[in-house]
Amino acid sequence: MSTNFLTPRANIDVGDAVIVYQSRTSVQAIKIERGQHVQTRFGYFPHNDMIGQPYGTKMVSRTKKKGWIYLLYPTPELWTQALPHRTQILYTADISLIVFMLDVRPGSIVIESGTGSGSLSHSIARTLAPTGHLHTFEFHPERCESAKLEFEAHGFSPECISIECRDVCRDGFGLANVADAVFLDLPRPHEAIASARVALKTIGSKIASFSPCIEQVQLTCAELRKNGFVEIETVECLWRTFEVKDVELEKAPIGTEKEETCSITTATPHTTQHGHTGYITFASLYPYVVVAPP
């Protein structure tokens, strides 16, 4: 058996991927195998006890009776938090913006390079299923093979995702006039713009490029203009979380010596915040319209 990200099942089976939720900041991805176990600070959890349990089960530890974990179905969002890092990855804030701005929908044909750890790939594939297709490219052979095995284990068929080991900056995508959108996460994305122009459909196609350094953005924007892209825009997506809680305060009413307690609700930003991840450049491709003189 294998987990299917597109059509979730109710109960856990051998071979499934499961997200072990310990706390908001501690999640772990495991593959269910008979005879194996999970050892956490909350106790000992055998895989055999997980088999047949519904996803979402709160499982109590065998060794620490008060310790527990949740067994969750691996959505793309949870997979992003728990996946094994082969490269730096994109997180939910950037992923949601990219999928929205590229107008990915069921039936879309999308090109991605490079695949990396597959964080964005899972979200794109879920969005364009069941009739769309993701062409994803990774130049590193071992990373490409690891991503391919994960896609297969997670129930993504070759009709949904195809992955190829290819240096698109040197060799292009090998595709022409097929894609609704292209996403680039490369050290030198400007070298793949011309190939992306060839791979994209003419009318209404979109492109996005993720770069951690502004110098990469400058080169990319120049190449986009050179290849006829319009509506070029670069953004930085920052994620800021607040803690909302009730705080007990002590006050002494005027003219009395008796102290009374009151409660107020406060909202303060967390002291630890995610900072800069990267700059995302978006652009569109439209045909030039030549108006004949009267």
C-alpha positions as CSV (number, residue, x, y, z in Angstrom):
1,M,0.0,0.0,0.0
2,S,1.0,3.6,-0.4
3,T,-0.4,7.0,0.7
4,N,-2.5,8.8,-1.9
5,F,-2.3,12.6,-1.4
6,L,-5.2,13.1,-3.9
7,T,-7.8,10.7,-2.5
8,P,-7.2,10.3,1.3
9,R,-8.2,7.0,2.9
10,A,-9.9,6.7,6.3
11,N,-7.5,4.2,8.0
12,I,-3.8,3.7,8.3
13,D,-2.3,0.7,6.4
14,V,1.2,-0.8,6.0
15,G,3.3,1.3,3.7
16,D,1.4,4.5,4.3
17,A,3.0,7.8,5.1
18,V,1.8,9.2,8.4
19,I,2.5,12.6,10.0
20,V,3.3,12.2,13.7
21,Y,2.2,15.4,15.4
22,Q,3.9,16.0,18.7
23,S,3.4,19.8,19.0
24,R,2.8,22.8,16.8
25,T,6.6,23.1,16.1
26,S,7.4,19.3,16.1
27,V,6.0,17.1,13.4
28,Q,7.6,14.0,11.8
29,A,6.9,11.9,8.7
30,I,7.1,8.1,9.0
31,K,6.4,5.1,6.8
32,I,4.3,2.4,8.5
33,E,6.2,-0.9,8.7
34,R,5.4,-3.9,10.8
35,G,7.7,-4.3,13.8
36,Q,9.0,-0.7,13.7
37,H,8.2,2.0,16.3
38,V,8.4,5.7,17.0
39,Q,10.4,6.9,20.0
40,T,9.7,10.4,21.1
41,R,10.0,12.5,24.3
42,F,6.3,11.5,24.9
43,G,7.1,7.8,24.9
44,Y,7.1,4.6,22.8
45,F,4.6,4.1,19.9
46,P,4.7,0.8,17.9
47,H,3.7,0.9,14.2
48,N,1.7,-2.3,14.7
49,D,-0.6,-0.4,17.0
50,M,-1.1,2.3,14.3
51,I,-2.2,-0.1,11.6
52,G,-6.0,0.0,11.1
53,Q,-6.4,3.2,13.2
54,P,-8.3,6.1,11.7
55,Y,-6.2,9.1,10.6
56,G,-6.5,11.8,13.3
57,T,-6.2,9.2,16.1
58,K,-4.8,10.4,19.4
59,M,-2.4,7.6,20.4
60,V,-1.3,7.2,24.0
61,S,2.2,6.0,24.7
62,R,2.9,2.5,26.0
63,T,5.6,3.6,28.3
64,K,4.4,7.1,29.4
65,K,0.7,6.7,30.0
66,K,0.2,10.4,29.9
67,G,2.3,10.9,26.7
68,W,0.5,11.0,23.4
69,I,0.8,11.9,19.7
70,Y,-1.6,12.5,16.8
71,L,-1.5,10.4,13.7
72,L,-2.4,12.7,10.8
73,Y,-2.9,12.3,7.1
74,P,0.0,13.9,5.1
75,T,-1.5,16.8,3.3
76,P,1.0,18.9,1.2
77,E,1.0,21.5,4.0
78,L,2.0,18.9,6.7
79,W,4.4,17.3,4.3
80,T,6.2,20.6,3.9
81,Q,6.7,20.8,7.7
82,A,8.0,17.2,8.0
83,L,9.7,16.3,4.7
84,P,13.4,15.3,4.6
85,H,15.4,18.3,3.4
86,R,17.5,17.7,0.4
87,T,17.7,21.4,-0.4
88,Q,16.3,24.6,1.1
89,I,12.5,24.5,0.6
90,L,9.6,26.8,0.1
91,Y,7.1,27.1,2.9
92,T,3.3,27.7,3.1
93,A,3.3,31.5,2.7
94,D,5.4,31.5,-0.4
95,I,3.7,28.4,-1.8
96,S,0.2,29.7,-1.5
97,L,1.2,33.0,-3.2
98,I,2.9,31.2,-6.1
99,V,0.0,28.8,-6.7
100,F,-2.4,31.7,-6.6
101,M,-0.4,34.1,-8.8
102,L,0.3,31.4,-11.4
103,D,-3.4,30.7,-11.6
104,V,-2.9,27.0,-11.2
105,R,-6.2,25.1,-11.3
106,P,-7.5,21.6,-12.2
107,G,-6.4,20.9,-15.7
108,S,-3.4,23.3,-15.7
109,I,-0.1,22.3,-17.3
110,V,2.8,23.5,-15.2
111,I,6.6,23.3,-15.5
112,E,8.8,23.5,-12.4
113,S,12.6,23.6,-12.1
114,G,14.2,22.6,-9.8
115,T,12.3,20.0,-7.9
116,G,14.6,20.0,-4.9
117,S,12.9,18.5,-1.9
118,G,9.5,18.4,-3.6
119,S,7.7,20.8,-1.2
120,L,6.1,23.0,-3.9
121,S,5.6,20.0,-6.2
122,H,3.1,18.4,-3.9
123,S,1.0,21.5,-3.6
124,I,1.0,22.2,-7.4
125,A,0.1,18.6,-8.2
126,R,-2.8,18.6,-5.8
127,T,-4.1,21.8,-7.3
128,L,-4.0,20.8,-10.9
129,A,-5.3,17.3,-10.4
130,P,-7.1,15.3,-11.7
131,T,-6.7,16.3,-15.3
132,G,-3.6,18.6,-15.2
133,H,0.1,17.7,-15.3
134,L,3.3,18.9,-13.6
135,H,6.5,18.6,-15.6
136,T,9.3,19.0,-12.9
137,F,13.0,19.1,-13.6
138,E,16.0,18.5,-11.3
139,F,19.6,18.6,-12.4
140,H,21.0,16.5,-9.5
141,P,20.5,12.8,-10.2
142,E,20.2,11.6,-6.6
143,R,17.7,14.3,-5.7
144,C,15.8,13.5,-8.8
145,E,15.6,9.8,-8.0
146,S,14.6,10.5,-4.3
147,A,11.8,12.9,-5.5
148,K,10.5,10.3,-8.0
149,L,10.3,7.6,-5.4
150,E,8.4,10.0,-3.0
151,F,5.9,10.9,-5.8
152,E,5.2,7.3,-6.5
153,A,4.9,6.4,-2.7
154,H,2.4,9.3,-2.3
155,G,0.1,8.2,-5.1
156,F,1.0,10.7,-7.8
157,S,0.7,8.8,-11.1
158,P,2.9,9.6,-14.2
159,E,-0.2,11.2,-15.7
160,C,-0.1,13.7,-12.8
161,I,3.7,14.3,-12.3
162,S,6.6,13.5,-14.6
163,I,10.1,14.2,-13.3
164,E,13.3,14.4,-15.4
165,C,17.0,14.8,-14.5
166,R,17.9,17.8,-16.7
167,D,20.0,21.0,-16.7
168,V,17.3,23.3,-18.1
169,C,19.7,26.3,-18.1
170,R,22.0,24.5,-20.6
171,D,19.5,22.1,-22.4
172,G,16.2,23.8,-22.1
173,F,12.9,22.1,-21.1
174,G,12.5,20.1,-24.3
175,L,8.9,21.3,-24.5
176,A,7.2,23.8,-26.8
177,N,3.9,25.7,-26.5
178,V,2.4,23.3,-23.8
179,A,2.6,25.0,-20.4
180,D,0.1,27.4,-18.7
181,A,2.7,28.4,-16.1
182,V,6.4,28.0,-15.4
183,F,8.1,28.2,-12.0
184,L,11.9,28.6,-11.6
185,D,13.9,28.0,-8.4
186,L,17.4,28.0,-9.8
187,P,20.8,29.7,-9.0
188,R,20.7,31.4,-12.4
189,P,17.1,31.6,-13.4
190,H,17.7,34.2,-16.1
191,E,19.4,31.5,-18.2
192,A,16.2,29.5,-18.4
193,I,13.9,32.4,-19.4
194,A,14.3,31.9,-23.1
195,S,13.5,28.2,-22.8
196,A,10.5,29.0,-20.6
197,R,9.2,31.4,-23.3
198,V,9.3,28.5,-25.8
199,A,7.6,26.1,-23.5
200,L,4.7,28.4,-22.5
201,K,1.5,28.8,-24.4
202,T,1.2,32.3,-26.0
203,I,-2.0,33.7,-24.5
204,G,-2.3,34.3,-20.8
205,S,0.6,32.2,-19.7
206,K,2.4,33.0,-16.4
207,I,5.9,32.7,-15.0
208,A,7.4,33.0,-11.5
209,S,11.0,32.9,-10.3
210,F,12.1,32.5,-6.7
211,S,15.5,34.0,-5.8
212,P,17.1,34.7,-2.4
213,C,19.3,37.6,-3.8
214,I,18.3,40.8,-5.4
215,E,21.1,40.5,-8.0
216,Q,19.4,37.4,-9.4
217,V,16.1,39.3,-9.6
218,Q,17.7,42.1,-11.6
219,L,19.1,39.7,-14.2
220,T,15.8,37.8,-14.3
221,C,13.7,40.9,-14.9
222,A,16.0,42.1,-17.6
223,E,15.7,38.8,-19.4
224,L,12.0,38.7,-18.9
225,R,11.6,42.1,-20.7
226,K,14.0,40.9,-23.4
227,N,11.7,37.9,-24.1
228,G,8.5,39.8,-24.3
229,F,7.0,39.3,-20.8
230,V,4.9,42.0,-19.3
231,E,3.3,42.9,-15.9
232,I,6.7,42.1,-14.3
233,E,6.4,42.4,-10.5
234,T,8.8,41.3,-7.6
235,V,7.4,40.7,-4.1
236,E,8.6,39.5,-0.7
237,C,6.2,37.5,1.3
238,L,6.7,37.8,5.1
239,W,4.8,35.7,7.7
240,R,4.2,37.4,11.0
241,T,2.3,35.5,13.8
242,F,0.7,37.0,16.9
243,E,0.0,35.4,20.3
244,V,-3.5,36.3,21.6
245,K,-3.9,35.6,25.3
246,D,-5.6,36.8,28.5
247,V,-3.4,38.4,31.1
248,E,-4.2,38.9,34.8
249,L,-3.5,42.3,36.1
250,E,-3.6,43.5,39.7
251,K,-4.8,47.0,40.5
252,A,-5.7,49.0,43.7
253,P,-8.9,51.0,43.4
254,I,-8.6,54.7,44.3
255,G,-9.2,55.3,48.0
256,T,-8.9,51.7,49.1
257,E,-6.1,49.4,50.2
258,K,-7.8,46.3,48.8
259,E,-6.2,44.9,45.6
260,E,-8.5,43.6,42.9
261,T,-7.6,41.5,39.9
262,C,-8.7,42.2,36.4
263,S,-8.1,40.4,33.1
264,I,-7.3,41.9,29.7
265,T,-6.8,40.3,26.3
266,T,-3.5,41.1,24.6
267,A,-2.1,40.4,21.1
268,T,1.7,40.5,20.7
269,P,3.9,39.3,17.9
270,H,6.0,36.2,18.6
271,T,9.6,37.1,19.5
272,T,10.9,34.5,16.9
273,Q,9.6,35.4,13.4
274,H,10.5,34.0,10.0
275,G,12.5,36.6,8.2
276,H,13.5,36.9,4.5
277,T,13.1,33.7,2.5
278,G,13.4,35.1,-1.0
279,Y,12.1,37.4,-3.7
280,I,9.4,36.1,-6.0
281,T,9.2,37.6,-9.5
282,F,6.0,37.2,-11.5
283,A,5.3,38.0,-15.1
284,S,2.8,37.3,-17.9
285,L,3.1,36.5,-21.5
286,Y,0.7,38.0,-24.0
287,P,0.8,38.2,-27.8
288,Y,1.7,41.5,-29.4
289,V,-1.3,42.9,-31.1
290,V,-0.5,44.9,-34.3
291,V,-3.1,47.5,-35.1
292,A,-3.3,48.3,-38.8
293,P,-3.3,52.0,-39.7
294,P,-6.7,53.4,-40.8
